[in-house]
Amino acid sequence: MQATAYTFDPQTHAGSVLLDDGTPVPFDGAAFDAGGLLMLRPGQRVRIEFAAPAEGAPEVPPAERRVILVTLQTF
């Protein structure tokens, strides 16, 4: 899923992105580190991946799902 970097803390590597509908979604340092990036600037387009829901679990909105990867959007 594509998103736009919104906030980023270079100390903790945690931050948040905005989905294309404007919904903010937080991510932790582990999700950032998984993408192999060194820095993230607000406004930068990124690709995010969410953790798979548990089998049989009800569908939850993206803002309530856990981001497991933040990396640059490539074409």
C-alpha positions as CSV (number, residue, x, y, z in Angstrom):
1,M,0.0,0.0,0.0
2,Q,1.3,3.5,-0.8
3,A,1.4,6.3,1.7
4,T,3.1,9.6,2.4
5,A,5.5,10.1,5.3
6,Y,4.0,12.4,7.9
7,T,6.2,12.3,11.0
8,F,9.6,10.6,11.7
9,D,11.8,10.5,14.8
10,P,15.4,9.9,13.8
11,Q,16.2,8.7,17.4
12,T,13.6,6.0,17.7
13,H,12.9,5.5,14.0
14,A,9.2,5.6,14.8
15,G,6.7,7.8,13.1
16,S,3.5,7.9,11.0
17,V,2.3,8.0,7.5
18,L,-0.8,9.3,5.8
19,L,-2.8,7.0,3.6
20,D,-4.1,8.5,0.4
21,D,-7.5,9.2,2.1
22,G,-5.7,11.2,4.8
23,T,-5.9,8.6,7.5
24,P,-2.8,8.7,9.8
25,V,-1.2,5.3,10.5
26,P,1.7,5.0,13.1
27,F,4.7,2.7,12.7
28,D,7.4,1.6,15.1
29,G,11.1,1.5,14.7
30,A,11.1,-2.1,13.8
31,A,8.9,-1.4,10.8
32,F,11.2,1.3,9.6
33,D,14.4,-0.8,10.2
34,A,12.8,-3.6,8.2
35,G,12.7,-1.4,5.1
36,G,16.5,-0.7,5.1
37,L,16.1,3.1,5.0
38,L,18.4,5.5,6.9
39,M,16.1,8.6,7.0
40,L,12.6,9.6,6.1
41,R,11.4,13.1,5.2
42,P,7.8,14.3,5.6
43,G,6.1,14.3,2.3
44,Q,8.1,11.4,0.9
45,R,6.1,8.7,-0.8
46,V,6.6,5.3,0.8
47,R,5.3,1.8,0.5
48,I,4.0,0.1,3.7
49,E,3.0,-3.4,4.5
50,F,0.7,-4.5,7.3
51,A,0.9,-7.6,9.5
52,A,-1.4,-10.3,8.3
53,P,-4.6,-10.6,10.4
54,A,-5.0,-13.7,12.5
55,E,-7.0,-16.4,10.7
56,G,-10.7,-16.0,11.4
57,A,-10.2,-12.5,12.8
58,P,-12.6,-9.8,11.6
59,E,-11.2,-7.3,9.1
60,V,-10.0,-4.1,10.8
61,P,-9.4,-0.6,9.2
62,P,-5.8,0.1,8.1
63,A,-5.4,2.7,10.9
64,E,-5.8,-0.1,13.5
65,R,-3.5,-2.6,11.8
66,R,0.2,-3.0,12.6
67,V,2.7,-1.7,10.0
68,I,5.6,-4.2,9.6
69,L,7.5,-2.5,6.8
70,V,8.2,1.1,5.6
71,T,10.3,1.5,2.5
72,L,10.6,3.8,-0.5
73,Q,8.0,3.5,-3.2
74,T,9.6,2.2,-6.4
75,F,8.0,1.7,-9.8
